[in-house]
Amino acid sequence: MEDLYPSRQMDQPEILKRRDPVIHTDQSKDHQAPISKEQLDSYEKNGFLQIEDFFSGEEVNDMQKAIFELQDSNNDVTSDKVIREPESDDIRSIFHVHKDDNYFKDVANDQRILDIVQHLLGSDVYVHQSRINYKPGFKGKEFDWHSDFETWHIEDGMPRMRAVSLSIALSDNYTFNGPLMLIPGSQNYYVSCVGETPDNNYKASLKKQKFGVPDEDSLRKLTETGGGISVPTGKAGSITLFECNTMHGSTSNITPYPRNNLFMVYNSVENQLVDPFSGGKKRPEYIAVRDSGILTMS
């Protein structure tokens, strides 16, 4: 398969133009969209969309209870699916929750979510990756700037930009407690990074990413082109949908206020993984699902 988005091959970084649509459903045809035209236009322009109060207070309480029960039950567990902070044994992320936990399986199959992501991707979908991210007060560490698609393309073999990430806020998001930061318009540009991918890179990158991290000049150009950096804030229960190539990251949390979220990636069933474009080994199933069973029919 032709590699339309090469990366980690050259000595110098390069910014390439996107070769895929941002919204894959033909908007010129008479489709009944699950969100408004203004929301769709905003997503297409900026590469992300926040919807506040998506989940009710009762649903949020149930999810909060579930993520902390899962955290407690894994505190003393040695598992590759449980990622700990680089400088402590605190749990940073728990992966594959949509398969390993019946409650989160139901969340992943929530028809309200599926209606939106199926419209954005123009097809049936499956979950490529799921995880809970914990960022406790005072000691939650940062996530460096990156495009998810760059990693999924190079290390997992995702061929095209036809996936969408969903972050469900399970703590109130402020501008100061390590929130998600996104660069508007960055979904239209692909940063081809430098540095050959080492074997089993995921074992280190899930704690702190070093390969597939864009250079400072490219980040500066993206912010100048897109109009800066956006920080979606809001109450627990809001969701943020962001296109797989949207550049994003988050700072560490040195405040008393935790920032936890449930993160799921929906990929089109027409965009199934092939061999990694790095030429390396396939990453484990709990990071990159290859059993792409349709979640629900459109």
C-alpha positions in Angstrom: 0.0 0.0 0.0 1.3 3.5 -0.9 2.3 5.5 2.1 0.5 8.8 1.7 1.8 10.2 5.0 5.5 9.3 5.4 7.2 10.1 8.7 10.3 9.3 10.7 12.2 8.6 7.5 14.0 11.9 6.7 16.7 14.0 8.5 14.5 17.1 8.5 10.8 17.5 9.4 8.3 18.5 6.8 4.8 19.7 6.8 2.5 17.9 4.3 -1.0 18.9 3.2 -3.8 16.6 4.2 -5.1 14.3 1.5 -8.3 13.2 3.1 -11.6 15.0 3.9 -12.2 16.0 7.5 -15.9 15.0 7.3 -16.5 11.9 5.2 -20.2 12.1 4.8 -21.1 14.1 1.7 -22.6 17.2 3.2 -24.2 18.3 -0.1 -26.6 15.3 0.0 -29.7 15.1 2.1 -28.4 13.5 5.3 -30.0 13.8 8.6 -27.1 14.9 10.8 -27.1 14.1 14.5 -25.5 17.6 15.3 -26.2 21.0 13.8 -24.6 22.4 10.6 -22.9 25.0 12.8 -21.3 22.3 14.8 -20.2 20.3 11.7 -18.8 23.5 10.2 -16.8 24.2 13.3 -15.4 20.7 13.4 -14.4 20.8 9.8 -12.7 24.2 10.2 -11.0 23.7 13.6 -10.5 19.9 13.8 -12.4 19.5 17.0 -15.8 20.1 18.6 -16.8 20.4 22.3 -20.4 19.6 23.3 -21.2 20.6 26.9 -23.6 18.7 29.2 -23.6 15.7 26.8 -24.0 13.3 29.7 -26.4 13.8 32.6 -25.3 14.3 36.2 -26.3 10.8 37.0 -24.4 9.3 34.1 -21.3 11.3 35.1 -21.5 10.1 38.7 -21.7 6.5 37.4 -18.7 7.0 35.2 -16.7 8.7 37.9 -17.4 5.8 40.3 -16.5 3.3 37.6 -13.1 4.8 36.8 -12.0 5.0 40.4 -13.2 1.5 41.1 -11.1 0.4 38.2 -8.1 2.4 39.4 -8.4 0.9 42.9 -8.6 -2.6 41.6 -5.5 -2.1 39.5 -3.3 -0.4 42.1 -1.2 -3.5 42.8 -1.7 -5.2 39.5 1.2 -5.8 37.1 -0.2 -5.5 33.6 1.0 -4.0 30.3 -2.5 -2.4 30.0 -1.9 -0.4 33.2 0.5 2.5 32.4 2.2 4.2 35.3 3.8 7.6 35.6 7.5 7.8 34.5 8.6 9.0 38.0 6.2 7.0 40.2 3.9 4.0 40.5 0.8 6.2 40.2 -1.5 5.0 37.4 -1.4 7.2 34.4 -3.7 5.3 32.0 -5.6 2.0 31.8 -6.1 0.7 28.3 -8.6 -1.5 26.5 -11.5 -0.7 28.9 -14.1 -1.0 26.1 -13.3 -4.8 25.9 -12.3 -5.6 29.4 -15.1 -3.9 31.3 -18.8 -4.4 30.5 -19.7 -0.9 31.8 -17.3 0.9 29.5 -18.3 -1.4 26.7 -21.8 0.0 27.0 -20.4 3.6 27.1 -18.4 2.9 23.9 -21.7 1.6 22.3 -23.8 4.6 23.4 -25.9 5.3 20.3 -25.7 9.1 20.9 -22.0 8.9 20.4 -22.1 6.4 17.5 -24.6 8.6 15.6 -22.1 11.4 15.6 -18.9 9.5 14.8 -20.6 7.5 12.1 -21.7 10.8 10.4 -18.2 12.3 10.7 -16.6 9.2 9.3 -19.2 8.3 6.7 -19.4 4.6 7.6 -19.8 2.1 10.3 -17.1 2.3 13.0 -15.2 0.2 15.6 -13.1 1.2 18.6 -9.4 1.4 17.6 -8.3 2.2 21.1 -9.8 3.0 24.5 -8.3 4.1 27.8 -8.9 6.0 31.0 -6.5 8.9 31.7 -5.9 9.9 35.2 -4.3 13.3 36.0 -4.5 13.8 39.7 -4.0 17.1 41.5 -0.4 18.2 42.1 1.3 15.3 40.3 -0.4 14.5 37.0 2.2 14.7 34.2 2.0 16.3 30.8 1.3 14.7 27.4 3.6 16.2 24.8 2.3 17.8 21.5 1.5 15.1 18.9 -0.9 14.1 16.2 -2.5 10.7 17.1 -2.7 9.8 13.4 1.1 10.1 13.0 1.6 7.4 15.6 -1.3 5.2 14.5 -0.1 5.4 10.9 3.5 4.8 11.5 3.3 2.3 14.4 -0.1 0.7 13.8 -0.6 0.9 10.0 -3.7 3.1 10.0 -3.8 4.0 6.2 -5.9 7.2 6.0 -7.1 10.0 8.2 -10.6 8.5 8.9 -10.8 8.3 12.6 -12.0 10.5 15.4 -11.1 10.7 19.1 -13.6 11.2 21.8 -12.6 12.6 25.2 -15.3 12.4 27.9 -14.6 14.9 30.7 -15.0 13.2 34.1 -13.6 16.1 36.1 -14.3 19.8 35.6 -11.8 21.2 33.0 -10.2 24.5 33.8 -7.5 26.4 32.0 -5.1 25.6 34.8 -5.4 21.9 35.7 -3.7 20.3 32.7 -6.5 20.5 30.2 -6.5 19.3 26.6 -5.0 21.9 24.3 -5.6 21.8 20.6 -4.3 23.8 17.6 -7.2 24.9 15.4 -6.8 24.0 11.7 -3.8 21.7 12.4 -5.9 18.8 11.1 -5.2 20.0 7.6 -1.4 19.6 7.9 0.6 16.5 8.6 4.0 17.0 10.3 6.4 14.4 9.1 8.7 13.9 12.1 12.3 12.8 12.4 13.8 9.8 14.2 13.6 6.1 13.4 11.1 4.3 15.5 12.8 1.8 17.9 11.5 -1.6 18.5 8.7 -1.8 21.2 8.6 2.0 21.3 5.2 1.9 22.9 6.6 0.6 26.2 8.3 4.0 26.7 6.0 6.3 24.6 2.9 5.6 26.7 4.7 7.1 29.7 6.5 9.9 27.7 6.5 10.2 24.0 9.8 10.9 22.3 9.3 9.7 18.7 6.6 11.2 16.5 6.8 14.4 18.5 6.7 17.4 16.2 9.6 19.9 16.1 9.2 23.4 17.6 9.3 25.2 14.2 6.5 23.1 12.8 4.4 23.7 15.9 5.0 27.4 15.7 3.9 27.4 12.0 0.8 25.5 12.9 -0.2 27.9 15.6 0.4 30.9 13.3 -1.6 29.3 10.5 -4.5 28.2 12.6 -4.8 31.1 15.0 -3.2 29.9 18.2 -4.2 27.3 20.7 -7.6 26.4 22.0 -8.4 25.1 25.5 -11.9 23.6 25.8 -13.0 24.0 29.4 -16.2 23.0 31.0 -18.0 20.8 33.5 -17.7 17.0 33.8 -20.0 15.4 31.4 -18.9 17.4 28.4 -17.3 15.7 25.4 -14.6 16.8 23.0 -14.5 15.2 19.6 -11.2 15.8 17.7 -10.1 14.7 14.3 -7.3 12.1 14.4 -4.7 14.4 12.9 -5.4 17.4 15.1 -2.3 18.5 17.0 -2.9 18.4 20.7 -1.2 18.0 24.1 -1.7 18.9 27.7 0.4 20.4 30.5 1.2 18.8 33.9 -1.3 19.4 36.7 0.2 21.2 39.7 -3.2 22.4 41.0 -5.3 20.6 43.7 -8.0 19.9 41.0 -7.8 16.5 39.2 -8.4 16.1 35.5 -9.7 12.7 34.5 -11.2 11.6 31.2 -12.4 8.6 29.3 -10.8 8.4 25.9 -12.0 6.4 23.0 -11.0 6.3 19.3 -13.5 5.4 16.6 -12.1 4.3 13.3 -14.0 3.6 10.0 -14.4 0.0 9.2 -13.2 1.0 5.7 -9.9 2.2 7.2 -8.7 -1.1 8.8 -5.2 -1.4 9.9 -2.4 -2.8 7.7 1.2 -3.5 8.6 2.9 -0.6 10.4 4.3 1.9 7.9 7.5 2.0 10.1 8.2 -1.6 9.0 8.3 -2.6 12.6 6.3 -5.0 14.7 2.5 -4.6 15.2 1.7 -3.0 18.6 -0.4 -5.1 21.0 -4.2 -5.4 20.5 -4.9 -3.4 23.7 -3.3 -0.4 22.0 -4.3 -0.9 18.4 -7.4 -3.1 17.9 -7.3 -5.1 14.7 -10.5 -7.1 15.3 -12.6 -4.4 13.7 -16.1 -5.7 14.4 -18.8 -3.2 13.6 -20.2 -1.7 16.8 -23.6 -1.1 15.4 -25.2 -0.8 11.9 -25.8 2.7 10.5 
